Amino acid sequence: AYGTLTVRSLLDTREHCLKEFNFPDPYSKVKQKENGIALKCFQSVIESLDSLGWEERQFALVKGLLAGNVFDWGAKAVSE
């Protein structure tokens, strides 16, 4: 009735229920902490990417995007 059962559909259902019943994001504090750490590293990562040749940079960017998506399966932006 609801299509194929996947990890994505389970995560979407979880997110829907949290919003519908006004539960706060249980990972909010962890996300804020990780975002703070990531922002501290941002400048050095950009400088590192700038030092690469064009082809190496493209590979590093794709590798980083894929790693980020795998790490954050629950993010709505990732699924979209």
Beta strands, then each sheet from edge to edge (+ up, - down):
end
